[in-house]
């Protein structure tokens, strides 16, 4: 088996030079739970490792373990070639190396960014000249494999916890103090989004800016980029014009818009009248995507939302909802299913769209609103801070686990947004010394 070269606790096993092929593929029983291997890697992964293909891997930081779909560790600092600076990458952990194919990662584009696979045992015959099965967008044999071996787990379990300064901050600082920090971080995230949308408003106008923001929000993590590209390739005004009666699209307005969106997305007939393909079917991520989040279902939701505001335009159509409460804006974005069936856009997703697209847009628009600027700004901020939390996500679970020792409900969407802002700005770059949660 292969061992970390500079950790005394791992020096008891055989080294790369003395390992036979039979020793490297040996498996004893079921092995440890994968969750335990993840904890071990999180605590002890930093160091210099020898991969199964002979490469030396330098791990400056083992990565964050946020949970959820996709690779186990994100934001790791890796160098896979001597003399090269460390770059950020993703790491996947398995008990056995055969887990990569057994779990279907070789067919899942979400794993195309994996830079290292970490396993306890190598149970797959390996030769540097034989291509290892990897995600389709990664060159065969490119991703190195590090074998930990059983000595990785030796030592007191109390040493397994990482030393992030936010650990246990919930007990040290108290609820009110931390919630105030999360709220401020959430407002910072809102203003950053509004700043980005201000540029789009200046370049392409309010309706197009809101259309792009809403479409990107419909894509979620897997398909944000193709949804945004679709909105840019089939602009709102063009879609609005083609959706009018007399342009060759049958049925009700939302059905006509849906056909146009499907055609441009590459997910409908290739000969859709009046519209050119913006994307191809392979541009969309569908492997591992829940049926409720499939691009076709989300495009149906987009068509229904757009059809509601074809006459007035998106910004004019949604602006009256700023005067109400969060439930009113949320209801304006929900798209119910036909005959009581599954909703193309349910309450949780509508709430996320309000928080991540609609309210940042109106805060951005307030800068162009002249006399109404203060009123629009106040309305957007009031709704943003009042919106209830949406469903738990992996980042919120991770940070609340660190702060309070267990995943906790935060009550407000603004606090959840604060978790995302801190995770992106401090956790991934390993800027723990500047993180407001650790103060």
ROTIKOL-93221 format. One record per residue (C-alpha): residue in three letters; x, y, z. Coordinates in steps of 0.02 Angstrom, whole numbers, plus 50000, padded with zeros to 5 digits. Layout:
N
   rest      xx      yy      zz
    ALA       X       Y       Z
...
***
This chain:
439
   rest      xx      yy      zz
    UNK   50000   50000   50000
    UNK   50050   50182   49985
    UNK   50075   50298   50130
    UNK   50094   50483   50168
    UNK   50282   50513   50167
    UNK   50299   50639   50307
    UNK   50175   50579   50440
    UNK   50250   50465   50576
    UNK   50080   50385   50610
    UNK   50076   50319   50433
    UNK   50255   50256   50423
    UNK   50216   50084   50496
    UNK   50150   50008   50335
    UNK   50242   49952   50179
    UNK   50304   50085   50060
    UNK   50273   50104   49875
    UNK   50434   50015   49830
    UNK   50394   49861   49935
    UNK   50211   49841   49892
    UNK   50166   49695   49781
    UNK   50020   49697   49661
    UNK   49930   49574   49772
    UNK   49953   49683   49926
    UNK   49888   49835   49837
    UNK   49724   49753   49785
    UNK   49695   49661   49949
    UNK   49531   49702   50037
    UNK   49496   49648   50216
    UNK   49311   49631   50254
    UNK   49194   49775   50226
    UNK   49314   49912   50278
    UNK   49276   50071   50376
    UNK   49123   50179   50341
    UNK   49155   50307   50206
    UNK   49102   50446   50325
    UNK   49243   50399   50444
    UNK   49369   50403   50301
    UNK   49306   50578   50256
    UNK   49334   50636   50435
    UNK   49508   50562   50437
    UNK   49553   50647   50274
    UNK   49482   50813   50335
    UNK   49590   50804   50491
    UNK   49750   50726   50422
    UNK   49750   50751   50235
    UNK   49877   50893   50231
    UNK   50049   50832   50178
    UNK   50146   50745   50041
    UNK   50073   50588   49966
    UNK   50128   50457   49840
    UNK   49996   50415   49710
    UNK   49973   50244   49632
    UNK   50048   50306   49468
    UNK   50208   50363   49556
    UNK   50168   50549   49560
    UNK   50199   50649   49717
    UNK   50044   50742   49775
    UNK   50064   50893   49888
    UNK   49906   50936   49985
    UNK   49910   51108   50063
    UNK   49730   51098   50122
    UNK   49617   50944   50114
    UNK   49460   51043   50068
    UNK   49288   51080   50138
    UNK   49162   50941   50167
    UNK   48994   51026   50140
    UNK   48892   50871   50099
    UNK   48760   50858   49964
    UNK   48778   50796   49786
    UNK   48944   50803   49695
    UNK   49124   50779   49752
    UNK   49153   50754   49938
    UNK   49284   50892   49964
    UNK   49289   51061   49879
    UNK   49414   51201   49881
    UNK   49563   51087   49915
    UNK   49739   51152   49881
    UNK   49833   51027   49774
    UNK   49990   51011   49672
    UNK   50005   50855   49565
    UNK   50167   50898   49475
    UNK   50336   50942   49552
    UNK   50372   51128   49554
    UNK   50196   51181   49506
    UNK   50103   51301   49621
    UNK   49956   51232   49717
    UNK   49786   51257   49638
    UNK   49609   51230   49697
    UNK   49525   51066   49660
    UNK   49397   50939   49715
    UNK   49429   50773   49803
    UNK   49323   50617   49804
    UNK   49339   50488   49944
    UNK   49299   50302   49931
    UNK   49335   50151   50038
    UNK   49393   50059   49881
    UNK   49454   50129   49716
    UNK   49320   50029   49624
    UNK   49193   50146   49706
    UNK   49222   50274   49569
    UNK   49139   50166   49437
    UNK   49021   50079   49558
    UNK   48947   50248   49607
    UNK   48931   50303   49426
    UNK   49053   50449   49439
    UNK   49130   50406   49270
    UNK   48965   50456   49189
    UNK   48926   50607   49298
    UNK   48992   50777   49237
    UNK   48982   50845   49415
    UNK   49142   50748   49449
    UNK   49238   50819   49301
    UNK   49331   50940   49417
    UNK   49399   50805   49534
    UNK   49587   50822   49551
    UNK   49620   50678   49672
    UNK   49535   50517   49725
    UNK   49572   50459   49903
    UNK   49540   50277   49948
    UNK   49578   50157   50090
    UNK   49613   50011   49974
    UNK   49660   49994   49792
    UNK   49554   49847   49735
    UNK   49569   49881   49549
    UNK   49715   49809   49450
    UNK   49821   49960   49408
    UNK   49956   49997   49283
    UNK   50014   50173   49236
    UNK   49992   50123   49055
    UNK   49810   50073   49080
    UNK   49681   50212   49076
    UNK   49586   50230   49238
    UNK   49398   50259   49217
    UNK   49360   50441   49255
    UNK   49227   50571   49218
    UNK   49206   50595   49031
    UNK   49278   50771   49031
    UNK   49439   50716   49119
    UNK   49576   50637   49016
    UNK   49595   50450   49053
    UNK   49721   50416   49191
    UNK   49738   50602   49230
    UNK   49664   50598   49406
    UNK   49787   50523   49531
    UNK   49735   50399   49666
    UNK   49806   50403   49843
    UNK   49789   50247   49951
    UNK   49780   50283   50137
    UNK   49789   50110   50213
    UNK   49732   50063   50389
    UNK   49869   50160   50480
    UNK   49782   50322   50430
    UNK   49660   50301   50573
    UNK   49784   50273   50715
    UNK   49787   50398   50856
    UNK   49661   50473   50979
    UNK   49494   50515   50901
    UNK   49497   50682   50990
    UNK   49630   50739   50868
    UNK   49515   50719   50718
    UNK   49426   50888   50731
    UNK   49493   51023   50614
    UNK   49548   51184   50697
    UNK   49435   51310   50611
    UNK   49408   51457   50731
    UNK   49219   51453   50699
    UNK   49202   51283   50785
    UNK   49095   51304   50939
    UNK   49072   51491   50910
    UNK   48886   51468   50948
    UNK   48928   51428   51129
    UNK   49059   51565   51145
    UNK   48965   51709   51064
    UNK   48782   51670   51085
    UNK   48636   51669   50964
    UNK   48604   51856   50946
    UNK   48786   51897   50909
    UNK   48804   51764   50775
    UNK   48636   51801   50694
    UNK   48686   51984   50681
    UNK   48846   51930   50592
    UNK   48751   51817   50473
    UNK   48624   51952   50434
    UNK   48761   52076   50390
    UNK   48845   51946   50280
    UNK   48678   51912   50196
    UNK   48655   52097   50159
    UNK   48832   52103   50088
    UNK   48786   51961   49971
    UNK   48628   52052   49917
    UNK   48725   52211   49877
    UNK   48855   52113   49778
    UNK   48719   52035   49671
    UNK   48636   52204   49648
    UNK   48801   52280   49594
    UNK   48823   52145   49461
    UNK   48645   52169   49398
    UNK   48668   52357   49387
    UNK   48793   52328   49248
    UNK   48671   52216   49154
    UNK   48533   52346   49172
    UNK   48647   52478   49099
    UNK   48696   52368   48952
    UNK   48537   52274   48909
    UNK   48393   52358   49001
    UNK   48288   52313   49154
    UNK   48179   52176   49081
    UNK   48325   52082   49005
    UNK   48424   52096   49168
    UNK   48280   52025   49270
    UNK   48248   51890   49140
    UNK   48430   51834   49147
    UNK   48431   51833   49338
    UNK   48270   51732   49348
    UNK   48327   51607   49216
    UNK   48495   51583   49303
    UNK   48404   51553   49468
    UNK   48300   51417   49383
    UNK   48459   51322   49340
    UNK   48514   51298   49521
    UNK   48690   51232   49543
    UNK   48693   51108   49399
    UNK   48623   51211   49255
    UNK   48647   51394   49300
    UNK   48767   51426   49157
    UNK   48659   51351   49017
    UNK   48503   51440   49082
    UNK   48595   51606   49079
    UNK   48664   51571   48905
    UNK   48489   51530   48845
    UNK   48421   51695   48913
    UNK   48561   51791   48827
    UNK   48540   51696   48662
    UNK   48350   51712   48659
    UNK   48321   51886   48735
    UNK   48161   51931   48824
    UNK   48100   52053   48692
    UNK   48128   51927   48552
    UNK   48039   51792   48651
    UNK   47899   51913   48692
    UNK   47876   51957   48508
    UNK   47881   51777   48446
    UNK   47756   51724   48578
    UNK   47622   51838   48510
    UNK   47484   51755   48404
    UNK   47523   51738   48219
    UNK   47702   51678   48232
    UNK   47675   51495   48198
    UNK   47666   51433   48377
    UNK   47501   51348   48422
    UNK   47412   51343   48589
    UNK   47403   51461   48737
    UNK   47536   51592   48766
    UNK   47633   51493   48896
    UNK   47633   51341   48780
    UNK   47700   51447   48636
    UNK   47838   51517   48747
    UNK   47880   51344   48810
    UNK   47901   51277   48633
    UNK   48014   51424   48589
    UNK   48121   51399   48744
    UNK   48135   51211   48714
    UNK   48188   51240   48533
    UNK   48322   51367   48578
    UNK   48381   51257   48722
    UNK   48411   51109   48606
    UNK   48284   51007   48704
    UNK   48141   51016   48579
    UNK   48117   50993   48391
    UNK   48265   51052   48290
    UNK   48151   51142   48166
    UNK   48060   51256   48289
    UNK   48001   51404   48182
    UNK   48080   51576   48206
    UNK   48208   51520   48334
    UNK   48388   51462   48319
    UNK   48468   51339   48436
    UNK   48570   51423   48571
    UNK   48621   51261   48659
    UNK   48641   51077   48619
    UNK   48569   50934   48723
    UNK   48742   50891   48789
    UNK   48760   51065   48864
    UNK   48634   51019   48999
    UNK   48669   50919   49156
    UNK   48535   50787   49178
    UNK   48633   50644   49261
    UNK   48601   50647   49447
    UNK   48469   50785   49431
    UNK   48305   50751   49519
    UNK   48154   50745   49401
    UNK   48082   50901   49484
    UNK   48240   50996   49434
    UNK   48254   50932   49256
    UNK   48285   51074   49131
    UNK   48123   51038   49036
    UNK   48020   51057   49194
    UNK   48111   51218   49239
    UNK   48085   51285   49063
    UNK   47899   51252   49084
    UNK   47905   51358   49243
    UNK   48000   51495   49149
    UNK   47870   51498   49010
    UNK   47727   51516   49134
    UNK   47813   51656   49230
    UNK   47856   51751   49072
    UNK   47681   51731   49001
    UNK   47610   51820   49155
    UNK   47706   51979   49112
    UNK   47714   51984   48922
    UNK   47599   52135   48916
    UNK   47680   52240   49053
    UNK   47859   52177   49047
    UNK   47944   52084   49189
    UNK   48003   52230   49294
    UNK   47838   52324   49284
    UNK   47740   52165   49314
    UNK   47832   52116   49473
    UNK   47863   52288   49548
    UNK   47690   52301   49632
    UNK   47735   52150   49739
    UNK   47869   52251   49827
    UNK   47730   52338   49922
    UNK   47667   52176   50001
    UNK   47736   52046   50118
    UNK   47855   51903   50072
    UNK   47710   51781   50050
    UNK   47634   51890   49913
    UNK   47795   51899   49812
    UNK   47825   51714   49837
    UNK   47650   51673   49773
    UNK   47681   51779   49619
    UNK   47828   51667   49575
    UNK   47752   51496   49613
    UNK   47702   51392   49461
    UNK   47576   51257   49505
    UNK   47563   51091   49415
    UNK   47416   51048   49302
    UNK   47276   50956   49390
    UNK   47362   50966   49558
    UNK   47517   50876   49494
    UNK   47698   50916   49541
    UNK   47733   51103   49534
    UNK   47863   51157   49404
    UNK   47911   51291   49530
    UNK   47858   51261   49709
    UNK   47863   51376   49861
    UNK   48042   51339   49915
    UNK   48112   51369   49741
    UNK   48005   51524   49718
    UNK   48074   51591   49881
    UNK   48251   51560   49822
    UNK   48213   51651   49659
    UNK   48145   51800   49756
    UNK   48300   51807   49866
    UNK   48431   51774   49733
    UNK   48357   51860   49580
    UNK   48205   51971   49604
    UNK   48254   52071   49758
    UNK   48436   52098   49704
    UNK   48367   52160   49537
    UNK   48252   52288   49617
    UNK   48390   52347   49732
    UNK   48497   52372   49576
    UNK   48353   52457   49485
    UNK   48331   52580   49628
    UNK   48494   52663   49574
    UNK   48408   52710   49411
    UNK   48242   52757   49492
    UNK   48269   52944   49521
    UNK   48145   53010   49648
    UNK   48084   52834   49692
    UNK   48259   52770   49733
    UNK   48242   52776   49923
    UNK   48069   52696   49921
    UNK   48123   52552   49806
    UNK   48281   52521   49907
    UNK   48185   52516   50071
    UNK   48054   52397   50000
    UNK   48185   52276   49933
    UNK   48283   52275   50096
    UNK   48126   52254   50200
    UNK   48070   52101   50103
    UNK   48245   52026   50096
    UNK   48267   52029   50284
    UNK   48088   51968   50316
    UNK   48084   51817   50201
    UNK   48073   51651   50296
    UNK   48210   51524   50269
    UNK   48195   51405   50123
    UNK   48242   51221   50130
    UNK   48409   51177   50211
    UNK   48557   51167   50094
    UNK   48730   51090   50113
    UNK   48819   51255   50151
    UNK   48697   51304   50288
    UNK   48708   51130   50363
    UNK   48898   51138   50363
    UNK   48913   51308   50446
    UNK   48778   51280   50577
    UNK   48859   51113   50619
    UNK   49023   51203   50650
    UNK   48944   51343   50750
    UNK   48825   51243   50860
    UNK   48885   51063   50845
    UNK   48730   51009   50749
    UNK   48633   51072   50596
    UNK   48517   51211   50650
    UNK   48371   51303   50572
    UNK   48406   51488   50548
    UNK   48231   51555   50526
    UNK   48268   51687   50395
    UNK   48328   51671   50215
    UNK   48444   51819   50244
    UNK   48541   51718   50373
    UNK   48557   51574   50251
    UNK   48623   51695   50120
    UNK   48749   51754   50250
    UNK   48810   51575   50268
    UNK   48837   51565   50079
    UNK   48927   51732   50078
    UNK   49045   51678   50217
    UNK   49074   51506   50140
    UNK   49121   51580   49971
    UNK   49222   51724   50041
    UNK   49311   51644   50188
    UNK   49292   51454   50196
    UNK   49343   51410   50018
    UNK   49492   51531   50012
    UNK   49543   51472   50188
    UNK   49535   51649   50254
    UNK   49490   51589   50429
    UNK   49592   51726   50512
    UNK   49479   51859   50436
    UNK   49313   51767   50451
    UNK   49185   51865   50554
    UNK   49116   51704   50629
    UNK   49277   51665   50720
    UNK   49294   51834   50805
***
